[in-house]
């Protein structure tokens, strides 16, 4: 509990797939600087990192993320063509065997995460029950992970409705909210990589699938008088899906933060980290540390420390 008279400080950790390892660097800097964190909220990958932090397990998560290889990422993938490419059972079991889950209510800090009800599009706040089940619902990226089932409802990624959960932080009692926005450069990154050749498969099971999804075919372009067929670099299924989700995340993030502003926003530079680059934890965490260090004066100003 915060000292009487002290402002209650919350962190809102945003969605962003593999870019979310930057949250670890941000939280480490806040810890080292002595910034008190009373409430932890997260969406998608922010829910995963936030849950580890609220459980006091960040020091165990960090070395695993730092040494995570592409082969290990592939090993956690269980393909299922129906409702999503990945079932998610292997990932859930991995965390169940390594972390004790006594429920959200037993965490050392108040924690909540965001999911989206698939049938209605309604924003769902998960603040009780098994931690791993709540996180699994929050990270269920449509088309990639199969939806999670909770209380008879199908839940998918919370980033569809609330990518940076400032509102949840406020509702849980935070007087000051430090938000971490991983989506602010999404379209900048897209512009930078446009025209680059698709990377070669790395040899794993997921790589073989992604290699197929990246296959491109010539497209017919009607150029008016004297229409002709031109070979163009048509986007793959994966490109269309990820870019569309990026657009949604980017625009919703801008809109939500404008209407529900945080007191301080930390924005790591992550233009070179792709959505599935989970094996690049070290540079993502370094980017998070740098952004948090730059934001420390503003954080201290609003926190009062």
Secondary structure, DSSP 4 states (H G I P E B T S, - for coil): -PPTTSPPEEEEEPP-GGGGGHHHHHHHHHHHTT----EEEEETHHHHHHHHHHTT-HHHHHHHHHH--HHHHHHT--B-SSSEEE--HHHHHHHHHHS----GGGSSSEEEEEEEETTT--EEEE-SS-HHHHHHHHT--TEEEPPEEETTEEEEEGGGT-SS-HHHHHHTT-SEEEEE-S-TTHHHHHHHHTTPPPPPP-SSHHHHHHHHHT---------STT-------PPPHHHHHHHHHHHHHHHHHHHHHHHS--SEEE----TT--TT-TT-HHHHHHHHHHHHHHHHHHHHHHHT-
